[in-house]
Amino acid sequence: MCQLLGMNCSAPTDFNFSFRGFCRRGGDTDIHSHGWGMGIYEGNGLREFKDKEPASQSLIAKFLTEQYQIKSFNIIAHIRYATQGEVAFENVHPFSRELWGITWCFAHNGEVPKYNDTTPYTQYPMIGRCSNRHSDIFYHPIGNTDSEATFCMILNALRAEFTELPTLPLLYETLQRLCSQLVEGEEDTTILNFLLGCGPYTLFAYSWPGARPGSKVWNGLHYTVRTPPFATETTLIDCDYSIDFSKVAGPNDRVAVIATKPLTSNEEWKEFRRGELLMFDYGLAYHELYDCREIEQQGRGLFSHTVSKKQTTKNAINNSSPTTASSSPSPIVNNYTINNNNSINSDSSNKRLRISSSMNDLSINTPPSTATTAASAFGGRHRHGYSDGGGFLPCSPRHHDIPSELRGLVNKEITTNRKKSCYKWAKNGVDVGCGTGNSGVAFRSCVSGSLTGVDLSPAMIDQAKQRKNCYDDVLVGNVECVLRKQPTQGNKRCTNKCHGALTTTTYDLIFACGVFVYIKDLRNVFFDIRQILSKDGIFAFSAEFFDDKNDNNKNEDTDTSDDDDSEHDNDDVTMMRSSNNNNSNKIKGATKTTSTPYELQSCARYAHKRWYLEESAKEFGFVTKAFRATPLHRKHNGHEVYGCLVVLTI
C-alpha cells in the first residue's frame, strides 16, 4: 500500500521538516519504493514534482528537502507501493486535472475493487449523476491504477452535478455522497483513503480504512494540528531529526498535517473515523456544513477566472444597513454590490441574488456569530442554509422549527383524536436521520422509555451523544441499513454491525425530519418502517416538493381524522374530509402521467411529488392523519421551497 502526506496552513509554510521523515518511508524505513510525487499549490497554479525512483534515494526529493524551500498554504505528497498498475511514471501520484478552471490534485492509498485493473475503463461503474458514458465521462486515466480511475470518476460526477461553481458546503456534501457510492457494496474489501486539493486554500481528506487480505498493516489516515504555543522540540519517527517550532513559527501560524501514519513521536495525532470526510482550511479541520459556509463567506471557497459562482459574503451582509439613505453608495465585495433594497447585484452579469423577507429575523446588522448560531442549532447537511442559484445563504431561524412544527401535528393527533396527553405517550421511539439531535430534542418528551437516534455520519452521532437526556441509544448507518434485516442468501452481507438493529422490536413513534431529501425512492423505507411500527404507532416525517404549485396543492392542508368537532385556528391544519378532497384526487391523476415521482435537484437534494408520497403511504397500509403543505423557509434557484409535514398511522 502507499502512504499519504498533506499539509494545510494558515500562512505559507515550507514542508521540509515533515517531508524529510516522510521520504525515509520510501524505501528506507518502509517498503514504499515504487515512486513518489508532490503537488504544491502556488496561487491558483500547481507545481508538481514526480519521480519513479524511491523517495529515500531520489535526488529530486533530496534537493527539495535540503536546498529548495517552497512555501505554500496547501501541499499533497505520496509515496507508492504498487498493488495495481505497474511501476511506471504515469502511475505516480498525485494526479492532477483541470475542472472549472481550477487545478484539482488527488492522491490515494488503498484499493477500490470497483475500479480494478482487470476491468476496462469503459465498463467501470459511474457514480453521482453520471448516466451516459458518451456525454458524462469526460475525464479518463492515463495510467492503469484504480487510484487515477477513482479520481477521474469523482471529477466526472462533479462535472455532471454542477453547471456553476458549487459552494463549499455543497461540495462537501456531494463528495461525502460520492465516497459512499464508491464504497457501497464492497465495504469489506474497499480501502479508500485520499487527499483532494481544489485550489490554494482548501484540502479534503477522506478515510475508509482497512488491511489487505493476509496483511497486518492497517491503512488509514491520521492528522495533527500544530498551533501556538508550539512545542520546543518535535521529533520525527523515521530519522534522528528534531525542530523547535517555538523558534521558527510565528504567533499566528497554524499547520494541519495529514498522514497515513503519524510522522512524529511527541505530537498528538488523531485517527480518522471510518467514512469520515474532513475539510481542511487555514490549518484547521471541519466537518460541519455551517463551518464550511463560514469559510466560504470569508472568501476562501472555490475560485475560477472562467466559471461563475453566485455568492454572498459575511462582510457584504454585515456592511449593509436597511436604513441606509438611497443616496448612500453601496459597498462592493468580490464584485457584488449590496443595494439599498437588500438585494445583491453582480457587476459582471447583472444577475441578482435577493435576500428574501424571510431573512429579516437574521438582521442585516447582526454579528457574524448570530447566523452561525442559527445554523448550528439544527446540525448536519443542507439543513443549515439554502442554495440560491449556486450561492449559500443561511436559513431563516424558522427553518429550524420544522421538528417542532411536526411535533405539533403529532400532538394534535394524540390530544384531539386519541384524547391522550401529548407527553410520554410512546413507550419507545426512533429518530431516523437524527443529525446532531435537534429533532430528538423536539420529540423527547413524547417518549417515556427508550429513544434511539440513527444517522449516517459518525461525527453527527458524536454530537448527538452530547445532548443530555435525549437519546438512550445511537446507531451509525444509513436508513435502509438499520431498518432491514441481513439477507439470508448470497454473500452480499453488510459489514455494518448496526445493520438491521431496528428490526428486533416494534416502536410507537418513528420520525424523520429533513432526511427524505437524501433518499430517491421512498417505497423501501415506507415498507421497512411499516414492519417495525407498532399497532396505533405514529410515523411522522417532512419532505420537499417539486416546484410546481398545481401539482402539489401547496396552499391546502389535509387532516383525515374523524373528529368532526375539532376546531383549528389559521395556523393549524385545515380539516378536509377525504370524501370532499376532489382536488387532491385530480392532482394524482394528472401527475402520474406527466412527471416522474422524484427528482434530484441541483442542490443535491431530492424533491418528491405529493401524489407519490400519498400513494406510497397508502400502498403500504398507512393511514394519513395529517398532511400539511408548507413553505420550508429555504430557497433554491431563487424560489421558495415547499414541502410537507406528514403524520401517518396503521
C-alpha positions in Angstrom: 0.0 0.0 0.0 1.0 3.6 -0.5 1.3 6.4 2.1 0.0 10.0 2.0 1.1 13.3 3.3 -0.9 16.5 3.3 -0.3 19.9 4.8 -2.8 22.8 5.1 -1.6 26.0 6.6 -2.9 29.4 7.9 0.1 31.1 6.3 2.6 30.0 3.5 4.7 27.3 5.2 7.5 25.1 3.9 7.2 21.3 4.1 10.8 20.4 4.7 10.5 19.0 8.2 7.5 16.7 7.6 8.7 15.7 4.1 12.1 14.7 5.5 10.7 12.0 7.6 8.1 11.0 5.1 10.8 10.4 2.4 12.5 7.8 4.6 9.4 5.6 4.3 10.0 5.5 0.6 12.4 2.5 0.6 14.4 3.1 3.8 12.3 2.7 6.9 9.4 1.2 4.9 8.7 -0.6 1.6 7.1 2.2 -0.5 9.8 2.3 -3.1 7.8 2.5 -6.4 8.0 6.2 -6.9 6.9 9.4 -5.2 5.3 12.7 -6.0 4.3 16.1 -4.6 1.8 18.8 -5.6 2.4 22.3 -4.2 -0.3 25.0 -4.7 1.2 28.4 -5.6 -1.5 31.0 -6.1 -4.0 29.4 -8.5 -1.4 27.1 -10.0 0.0 23.8 -9.0 3.8 23.0 -9.0 4.4 19.2 -9.4 7.4 17.1 -8.7 7.4 13.4 -9.5 10.0 10.6 -9.7 9.6 6.8 -10.2 12.7 6.3 -8.1 12.3 5.5 -4.3 11.8 8.8 -2.4 14.6 7.8 0.0 17.1 7.6 -2.9 15.7 10.3 -5.2 18.0 13.2 -5.9 14.9 15.4 -6.6 13.5 14.6 -3.2 16.8 15.3 -1.5 17.0 18.6 -3.4 13.5 19.6 -2.2 14.2 18.6 1.4 17.6 20.2 1.9 18.1 23.0 -0.7 14.8 24.2 -2.2 12.5 25.8 0.3 9.0 26.3 -1.1 6.2 27.8 1.0 2.5 27.1 0.4 -0.9 27.0 2.0 -1.7 23.6 0.5 0.6 20.6 -0.1 -0.1 16.9 -1.1 2.6 14.2 -1.3 2.6 10.5 -1.9 5.0 7.5 -1.8 4.0 4.4 -3.8 3.9 0.7 -3.2 2.4 -0.7 -6.3 -0.6 -3.1 -5.9 -2.5 -2.1 -9.1 -0.7 -0.9 -12.2 3.0 -1.4 -13.0 5.8 0.7 -11.7 5.8 3.5 -14.2 6.0 7.3 -14.2 2.4 7.6 -15.4 1.2 5.8 -12.3 3.0 8.0 -9.8 0.7 10.1 -7.6 -0.5 12.8 -7.1 -2.7 13.1 -10.2 -4.0 16.4 -11.4 -6.7 17.6 -13.8 -8.4 20.9 -14.6 -12.1 21.3 -13.8 -14.0 24.7 -13.9 -10.7 26.5 -14.4 -9.3 25.0 -11.2 -6.4 22.6 -10.9 -7.5 19.6 -8.8 -4.9 17.4 -7.2 -5.5 13.8 -5.9 -3.5 11.2 -4.1 -4.8 7.8 -2.8 -3.9 5.0 -0.5 -5.8 1.7 -0.7 -7.7 -0.4 -3.1 -11.0 0.3 -4.9 -12.5 -3.0 -6.2 -15.0 -1.2 -8.4 -12.0 0.1 -10.5 -9.5 -2.8 -10.6 -7.1 -3.0 -13.4 -8.7 -6.2 -14.8 -11.8 -4.4 -15.9 -11.8 -2.0 -18.9 -12.4 1.7 -18.0 -15.4 1.7 -20.3 -17.1 -0.8 -18.0 -16.3 0.9 -14.7 -19.5 1.8 -12.8 -20.4 5.5 -12.9 -21.2 7.5 -9.8 -23.2 10.6 -8.9 -25.5 11.9 -11.7 -23.4 10.4 -14.5 -25.8 8.3 -16.6 -24.4 8.5 -20.2 -20.9 7.3 -20.9 -20.7 9.3 -24.1 -21.6 12.7 -22.6 -20.8 12.3 -18.9 -17.4 10.6 -19.0 -15.1 13.5 -19.8 -12.0 12.5 -17.7 -10.0 9.4 -18.4 -7.0 7.9 -16.6 -3.6 8.0 -18.3 -2.1 5.1 -16.3 -3.8 1.9 -15.2 -4.3 2.4 -11.4 -7.5 2.2 -9.5 -6.5 5.4 -7.9 -6.4 7.5 -11.0 -9.6 5.9 -12.2 -11.3 6.9 -8.9 -10.1 10.5 -9.3 -11.5 10.7 -12.8 -14.8 9.3 -11.8 -15.1 11.8 -8.9 -14.4 14.7 -11.3 -16.8 13.3 -13.9 -19.5 13.1 -11.2 -18.8 16.7 -10.1 -18.9 17.9 -13.7 -22.2 16.2 -14.3 -23.6 17.6 -11.0 -22.9 21.3 -11.3 -23.0 23.9 -14.0 -21.7 26.6 -11.7 -19.0 26.5 -9.1 -20.5 24.8 -6.0 -20.2 26.4 -2.6 -18.0 24.6 -0.1 -21.0 23.2 1.9 -22.5 21.8 -1.3 -19.1 20.4 -2.5 -18.5 18.8 0.9 -21.9 17.1 0.9 -21.6 15.9 -2.7 -18.1 14.5 -2.0 -19.5 12.6 1.0 -22.2 11.1 -1.1 -19.8 10.1 -3.9 -17.5 8.5 -1.4 -20.4 6.4 0.0 -21.2 5.3 -3.5 -17.5 4.3 -4.2 -17.6 2.1 -1.1 -21.2 0.8 -1.4 -21.4 -3.0 -2.0 -17.7 -3.5 -1.4 -17.5 -2.3 2.2 -15.3 -5.1 3.5 -12.8 -5.1 0.6 -12.5 -1.4 -0.2 -9.7 0.7 1.3 -10.2 4.3 0.3 -8.0 7.0 1.8 -7.4 10.1 -0.3 -6.4 13.7 -0.3 -8.1 16.1 -2.7 -6.9 19.6 -3.3 -9.1 22.1 -5.1 -7.2 25.3 -5.0 -4.7 27.2 -2.9 -6.7 27.1 0.4 -8.9 24.0 0.7 -7.9 20.4 1.2 -10.4 17.5 1.5 -9.3 14.2 3.2 -11.4 11.0 3.4 -10.8 7.7 5.1 -12.3 4.3 4.6 -9.5 2.3 6.3 -8.6 -1.4 6.2 -6.0 -4.0 5.7 -5.3 -6.1 2.6 -6.1 -9.9 2.9 -3.3 -11.6 4.7 -1.7 -8.3 5.8 -1.5 -6.9 9.3 -0.7 -3.4 8.0 -3.6 -1.1 8.8 -4.2 1.6 6.2 -6.0 4.7 7.5 -5.4 8.4 8.0 -4.2 10.5 10.9 -3.9 14.2 11.4 -2.4 16.7 13.9 -2.7 20.4 14.1 0.3 22.5 15.2 -0.8 25.6 16.9 0.7 28.1 19.4 2.2 27.7 21.9 4.4 25.4 19.8 6.4 22.5 21.3 10.1 23.3 22.0 11.1 20.0 20.4 9.2 17.9 17.8 11.0 14.7 16.8 10.5 12.7 13.6 9.9 8.9 13.9 11.7 7.9 10.8 15.0 9.7 11.3 17.0 11.4 14.0 15.8 14.9 13.4 14.1 17.4 15.7 12.9 21.0 15.4 11.9 23.7 17.8 8.7 25.2 16.3 8.6 27.9 19.0 11.6 29.5 17.4 10.7 29.2 13.7 6.9 29.6 13.8 5.0 32.9 14.4 2.1 33.5 16.8 -0.5 33.3 14.0 0.9 30.2 12.3 -1.2 27.1 12.3 -0.4 23.9 10.3 -2.6 20.8 9.9 -0.6 17.7 8.9 -2.4 14.6 7.5 -0.5 11.3 7.1 -1.2 7.7 6.7 0.7 7.0 9.9 1.9 9.6 12.5 5.2 11.2 11.5 6.3 12.5 14.9 6.7 10.8 18.3 5.7 13.6 20.6 2.7 15.2 19.0 -1.0 14.2 19.5 -2.3 12.5 16.3 -5.9 11.7 15.8 -7.1 8.9 13.6 -9.9 9.4 11.1 -13.1 7.6 11.7 -14.3 5.1 9.1 -16.2 7.0 6.4 -15.1 10.4 7.8 -14.6 13.3 5.4 -12.8 16.3 6.7 -12.3 19.7 5.0 -9.0 21.4 6.0 -8.8 25.2 5.6 -6.5 27.7 7.2 -4.8 24.9 9.2 -8.0 23.6 10.8 -10.3 20.6 10.2 -14.0 21.0 9.6 -16.9 18.5 9.2 -20.0 20.7 9.7 -21.8 22.3 6.8 -22.2 25.6 8.7 -18.4 25.7 9.3 -17.9 25.2 5.5 -20.3 28.1 4.9 -18.3 30.3 7.3 -15.2 29.5 5.4 -17.0 30.3 2.1 -18.1 33.6 3.4 -14.6 34.5 4.3 -13.6 34.3 0.7 -11.8 31.0 0.6 -14.1 28.9 -1.4 -13.5 27.7 -5.0 -12.2 30.4 -7.3 -12.2 30.4 -11.1 -11.5 33.1 -13.7 -13.7 31.3 -16.2 -16.7 29.7 -14.3 -19.0 31.9 -12.3 -20.3 31.4 -8.8 -23.0 33.5 -7.2 -22.2 34.1 -3.6 -22.7 36.4 -0.7 -20.1 37.1 1.9 -20.4 37.8 5.6 -18.8 41.2 5.2 -21.2 42.1 2.4 -24.2 41.3 4.6 -22.9 42.9 7.7 -21.8 46.1 5.9 -25.3 46.7 4.5 -27.9 48.6 6.5 -31.6 48.5 5.9 -31.9 52.1 7.0 -29.2 53.5 4.6 -30.3 56.5 2.6 -30.9 55.9 -1.0 -28.2 58.3 -1.9 -25.5 56.5 0.0 -23.0 54.4 -2.0 -23.4 50.7 -1.9 -20.5 48.6 -0.7 -18.8 46.3 -3.2 -17.5 42.9 -2.1 -15.9 40.4 -4.5 -17.6 42.2 -7.5 -21.1 42.0 -5.8 -22.9 45.2 -4.8 -25.3 45.3 -1.8 -28.1 47.6 -2.9 -30.3 49.6 -0.5 -33.2 47.3 -1.3 -31.4 44.4 0.3 -30.6 42.7 -2.9 -27.2 41.8 -4.3 -26.2 42.6 -7.9 -23.3 41.1 -9.8 -21.3 43.8 -11.6 -20.4 41.4 -14.3 -23.7 39.7 -15.1 -26.5 41.9 -13.5 -27.9 38.6 -12.1 -29.5 39.1 -8.8 -29.4 37.2 -5.5 -32.2 38.5 -3.4 -32.3 38.3 0.4 -35.9 37.4 0.9 -38.2 38.9 3.6 -38.0 35.6 5.5 -34.4 36.6 6.3 -35.5 39.7 8.2 -35.2 37.9 11.5 -31.4 37.5 10.7 -30.8 41.2 11.0 -28.5 42.8 8.4 -26.6 44.3 11.3 -26.4 41.0 13.3 -22.9 40.0 14.3 -21.5 37.1 12.4 -21.9 34.7 15.2 -25.7 35.0 15.1 -26.0 33.4 11.7 -23.7 30.7 12.8 -25.7 30.0 15.9 -28.9 29.8 13.9 -27.3 27.3 11.6 -25.6 25.2 14.2 -28.8 24.9 16.2 -30.1 22.4 13.6 -26.9 20.5 12.7 -26.0 18.5 9.7 -26.2 18.6 6.0 -28.2 21.1 3.9 -30.4 21.9 6.9 -28.3 25.0 7.6 -29.0 27.1 4.6 -30.4 27.4 1.1 -28.8 27.4 -2.2 -29.8 30.5 -4.3 -28.6 29.9 -7.8 -25.3 28.4 -6.5 -24.8 30.7 -3.6 -25.3 29.6 0.0 -27.3 31.8 2.4 -28.3 31.0 6.0 -31.8 29.8 6.6 -34.3 31.8 8.4 -34.4 30.5 12.0 -38.0 29.5 11.3 -36.5 26.7 9.1 -35.1 25.1 12.2 -38.6 24.9 13.7 -39.6 22.1 11.3 -39.2 19.4 14.1 -41.3 21.5 16.4 -44.0 22.0 13.8 -44.0 18.3 13.1 -44.3 17.6 16.8 -47.3 20.0 16.9 -49.1 17.8 14.3 -48.3 14.7 16.3 -49.6 16.4 19.5 -52.9 17.2 17.7 -53.4 13.6 16.7 -52.7 12.4 20.3 -54.7 15.0 22.2 -57.5 15.8 19.8 -58.2 12.4 18.2 -57.0 10.0 20.8 -57.8 12.1 23.9 -54.4 11.4 25.5 -51.7 13.5 26.9 -49.1 14.6 24.4 -46.3 13.7 26.9 -44.8 10.3 27.4 -47.5 8.5 25.4 -45.0 6.4 23.4 -43.1 3.6 25.1 -40.2 3.9 22.6 -39.2 5.8 19.6 -36.7 6.2 16.7 -35.3 9.4 15.2 -34.4 8.5 11.7 -31.6 10.8 10.5 -31.1 12.4 13.8 -28.1 14.7 12.8 -26.8 16.5 15.9 -30.1 15.9 17.8 -32.3 18.9 17.2 -35.3 16.7 16.2 -34.7 14.4 19.1 -35.0 17.4 21.5 -38.3 18.3 19.9 -39.8 14.8 20.4 -38.0 13.6 23.5 -40.9 14.4 25.8 -43.2 12.1 23.8 -41.3 9.0 24.8 -41.4 7.5 28.2 -38.9 4.8 27.5 -36.0 4.5 25.1 -35.4 6.9 22.2 -32.9 5.8 19.5 -31.1 8.1 17.2 -29.8 7.0 13.7 -27.5 8.9 11.4 -25.1 8.1 8.6 -22.4 10.4 9.9 -20.3 9.3 12.9 -19.4 13.0 13.5 -23.1 13.9 13.8 -23.7 10.9 16.1 -20.9 12.1 18.4 -22.6 15.5 18.8 -26.0 13.9 19.3 -24.5 11.9 22.2 -23.5 15.1 23.9 -27.2 16.1 24.2 -28.1 15.3 27.8 -31.2 13.2 28.4 -32.0 13.0 24.7 -31.1 9.7 23.2 -30.8 6.4 25.1 -29.1 4.7 22.1 -27.5 5.9 18.9 -26.7 3.9 15.7 -24.4 4.8 12.8 -25.7 3.7 9.4 -27.9 4.7 6.5 -31.7 4.5 6.9 -32.2 1.3 4.9 -29.2 -0.4 6.6 -30.6 -0.2 10.1 -34.2 -0.8 9.0 -33.6 -4.0 7.1 -32.5 -7.5 8.1 -29.4 -9.1 6.7 -30.0 -11.2 3.5 -30.3 -14.9 4.3 -28.8 -15.9 1.0 -25.8 -14.8 -1.1 -22.6 -13.2 0.0 -23.6 -9.5 -0.2 -23.9 -9.1 3.5 -23.5 -5.6 5.1 -20.4 -5.3 7.3 -22.1 -2.6 9.5 -22.7 -4.0 12.9 -25.8 -1.9 13.1 -27.4 -3.5 10.1 -31.0 -4.5 11.0 -30.6 -3.1 14.5 -34.1 -1.7 14.5 -35.8 -4.9 13.2 -35.9 -6.8 16.5 -38.8 -4.9 18.1 -41.6 -2.5 17.3 -41.8 1.2 18.0 -44.7 3.5 19.0 -43.1 6.6 17.4 -40.8 6.9 14.3 -40.0 10.4 13.0 -37.7 11.7 10.2 -37.1 15.4 9.9 -35.2 16.7 6.8 -34.0 13.2 5.9 -36.0 12.1 2.9 -34.4 14.8 0.7 -31.4 12.4 0.6 -33.4 9.3 -0.5 -34.6 8.9 -4.0 -37.2 6.2 -3.9 -39.0 6.1 -0.5 -41.0 3.0 -1.1 -38.5 0.7 0.5 -38.2 3.0 3.5 -42.0 3.1 3.9 -42.1 -0.7 3.7 -39.4 -1.2 6.3 -40.9 1.3 8.7 -44.3 -0.4 8.3 -42.8 -3.6 9.6 -41.5 -2.1 12.8 -44.3 0.4 13.6 -46.5 -0.9 16.4 -50.3 -1.0 16.2 -51.6 2.6 16.6 -48.0 3.8 16.3 -47.2 7.1 14.6 -44.8 7.7 11.7 -44.1 11.4 11.1 -41.8 13.0 8.6 -41.0 16.0 6.4 -40.3 16.1 2.7 -39.7 18.6 -0.1 -41.9 19.1 -3.1 -41.2 19.8 -6.8 -41.5 23.5 -7.6 -45.0 23.1 -9.1 -47.9 24.9 -7.4 -50.6 23.0 -9.2 -49.1 19.5 -8.8 -48.5 19.7 -5.1 -51.6 21.7 -3.9 -49.3 23.9 -1.8 -51.9 26.1 -0.3 -54.0 23.5 1.2 -53.5 21.2 4.2 -55.2 17.9 4.9 -56.2 16.2 8.1 -58.1 13.0 7.5 -59.1 12.4 11.2 -62.6 11.6 12.1 -63.1 14.1 14.8 -65.9 16.3 13.5 -65.8 18.6 16.4 -62.2 19.7 16.1 -61.6 23.4 15.7 -58.4 24.8 14.3 -57.1 28.4 14.0 -55.4 29.7 10.9 -52.0 28.3 11.7 -53.3 24.8 12.2 -54.3 22.1 9.7 -57.4 22.8 7.7 -59.9 20.0 8.1 -60.7 18.4 4.8 -62.7 15.2 4.7 -61.3 12.6 2.2 -64.8 12.4 0.6 -64.6 16.0 -0.3 -60.9 16.1 -1.3 -61.6 16.1 -5.0 -58.8 18.5 -5.7 -56.3 16.0 -4.3 -57.7 13.2 -6.4 -57.5 15.3 -9.6 -53.8 16.1 -8.8 -53.0 12.4 -8.5 -54.5 11.6 -11.9 -52.7 14.5 -13.6 -49.2 14.0 -12.2 -49.0 10.2 -12.7 -48.9 10.5 -16.4 -46.9 13.7 -16.8 -44.0 13.5 -14.5 -41.6 11.3 -12.5 -42.3 10.9 -8.8 -39.0 12.4 -7.7 -36.1 14.5 -8.9 -32.5 15.2 -7.8 -32.2 19.0 -7.7 -29.0 20.9 -8.4 -28.6 21.5 -4.7 -28.1 17.7 -4.3 -31.5 17.2 -2.6 -34.4 15.0 -3.7 -37.8 16.5 -4.2 -40.9 14.3 -4.4 -44.3 14.6 -5.8 -47.2 14.9 -3.5 -49.2 12.1 -5.2 -46.1 9.8 -4.8 -45.9 10.4 -1.1 -49.7 9.9 -0.6 -49.9 6.7 -2.7 -46.7 5.2 -1.2 -48.2 5.6 2.2 -51.5 4.0 1.0 -49.7 1.2 -0.7 -48.0 0.0 2.5 -51.1 0.3 4.7 -50.6 3.6 6.3 -53.5 5.9 7.2 -52.8 9.6 6.7 -53.8 11.6 9.8 -52.2 14.9 8.8 -50.7 16.3 5.6 -49.6 19.9 5.9 -48.2 21.6 2.8 -46.0 24.4 4.0 -43.1 26.6 2.9 -39.9 25.3 4.4 -38.2 28.7 4.7 -35.4 27.7 2.3 -34.8 28.9 -1.2 -33.5 27.1 -4.3 -32.7 28.9 -7.6 -34.3 32.0 -6.2 -37.7 30.3 -5.4 -39.3 29.4 -2.1 -39.0 25.7 -1.4 -42.3 24.0 -0.4 -42.7 20.7 1.3 -45.0 18.8 3.6 -45.3 17.6 7.2 -47.0 14.3 7.4 -48.4 12.1 10.2 -49.3 8.5 9.4 -50.6 5.6 11.5 -51.6 2.0 10.7 
